[in-house]
């Protein structure tokens, strides 16, 4: 089972969602199923079909969350190096052609959200930045072409 890199905050969110699904949502869906069954013939019962679909999706999500929790490797901020880029590092990089500066946090795929500055260690940019040091220049081939970034800062 592959490790799932998570910040403490990300891990807590997953555990919270899992607990809510198991303790609250399961009961709600079960009640909807009972109610739909009480309407009689389930072969043409849209409420029953909808509740069964919701139950299947919910159970699938619970299964995925359980896997994430079991395989979680929580990133300890104190273990993140300032010497090179690794998972958990807060970085500042500069795109050399445009001069644009970006602030990112390297996270596992579960928490990745580039719109809020969290990029996955498995993304093209993330993979190419791992192990780099301040002042290193990184060329990254993406579908739109090649980008060159310079590492400006690495922090915890």
Residue pairs with C-beta under 8 A, 6 or more apart in sequence:
1 67
1 70
1 71
2 71
3 71
3 72
3 73
4 67
4 68
4 71
4 72
4 73
4 108
4 109
4 110
5 73
5 75
5 87
5 88
5 107
5 108
5 109
5 110
5 121
6 14
6 68
6 72
6 73
6 74
6 75
6 107
6 108
6 110
6 111
7 74
7 75
7 88
7 107
7 111
8 74
8 75
8 77
10 107
10 108
10 110
10 111
11 69
11 72
11 74
14 65
14 68
14 69
14 72
14 110
15 69
17 65
18 62
18 65
18 66
18 69
21 58
21 61
21 62
21 65
22 62
25 58
26 58
26 62
29 51
29 54
29 55
29 58
30 55
32 47
32 51
32 54
33 48
33 51
33 52
33 55
35 47
36 42
36 45
36 47
36 48
36 50
36 51
37 45
37 48
39 45
39 47
39 48
42 48
68 110
73 108
75 87
75 88
75 107
75 108
76 88
77 88
77 156
78 156
79 88
80 86
80 87
80 88
80 89
80 156
81 89
81 154
82 154
82 155
82 156
83 133
83 154
84 131
84 132
84 133
84 154
85 91
85 106
85 129
85 130
85 131
85 132
85 133
85 151
85 154
86 106
86 130
86 131
87 106
87 107
87 108
87 121
87 130
88 105
88 106
88 107
88 156
89 105
89 106
89 154
89 155
89 156
90 103
90 104
90 105
90 154
90 155
90 156
91 103
91 104
91 105
91 106
91 129
91 151
91 152
91 153
91 154
91 155
92 101
92 102
92 103
92 104
92 151
92 152
92 153
93 101
93 102
93 104
93 129
93 138
93 149
93 150
93 151
93 152
94 100
94 101
94 102
94 149
94 150
94 152
95 101
95 102
95 147
95 148
95 149
96 137
96 148
96 149
96 150
97 147
97 148
101 152
102 117
103 117
104 117
104 118
104 119
105 117
105 118
105 119
106 119
106 120
106 121
106 126
106 129
106 130
107 118
107 119
107 120
107 121
108 120
108 121
108 122
109 120
109 121
109 122
111 118
112 118
112 119
112 120
112 123
114 123
119 125
119 126
120 126
121 127
121 130
124 140
124 141
124 142
125 140
125 142
125 149
128 138
128 139
128 140
129 138
129 149
129 151
132 138
132 151
133 151
133 154
134 151
134 152
134 153
134 154
135 150
135 151
136 150
136 151
137 148
137 149
137 150
137 151
138 148
138 149
138 150
138 151
139 146
139 147
139 148
140 146
140 147
140 148
140 149
